[in-house]
Amino acid sequence: MKRRCVFLDRDGTVNVAPPPGEYILNREQFRLLPGIIDWIRIFNRLGFLVVIVTNQRGIARGLMSQEDLAEIHRQMMLEIERGGGRIDEILCCPHEEGVCACRKPQPGLVLDAQARWDIDLASSVLIGDAETDRELAARCGMGFIQVRDGHVVGGDL
């Protein structure tokens, strides 16, 4: 049976976004947005998979390593778990623009998750803060909810 999924963008949706043109490079810079753990717990209880899809170009630019990113994500997942939530998977594009099929708004990360988890994209939704998130949702035939600073500001459902 196909599963429903909530795909979450990371920076600006799950955590406080860095200033434009900057990157979250370590755990000390990473802060969850207020209420995000409650959102995740609600989706968990409704039976949705919760998958984070994130572009992390700072790796391609040599500003951080895969290990740095893994540590940020490990700490994030621990904090969410302590709050009673569960992230099923984190998928990341570490590439520069135009060199892969996984950098949002390209559908590679979502299609990878769909194949691995048997996801029904038409019954799934992407929550994000950027136009690239909206475009990704449209390319994959999913609904979209736009957020800003932890609040819903629009979307296409």
Secondary structure, 3 states (H helix, E strand, C coil): CCECEEEECCECCCECCCCCCCCCCCHHHCCECCCHHHHHHHHHHCCCEEEEEEECCCCCCCCCCHHHHHHHHHHHHHHHHHCCCCCCEEEEECCCCCCCCCCCCCCHHHHHHHHHHCECHHHCEEEECCHHHHHHHHHHCCEEEEEECCEEEEEEC
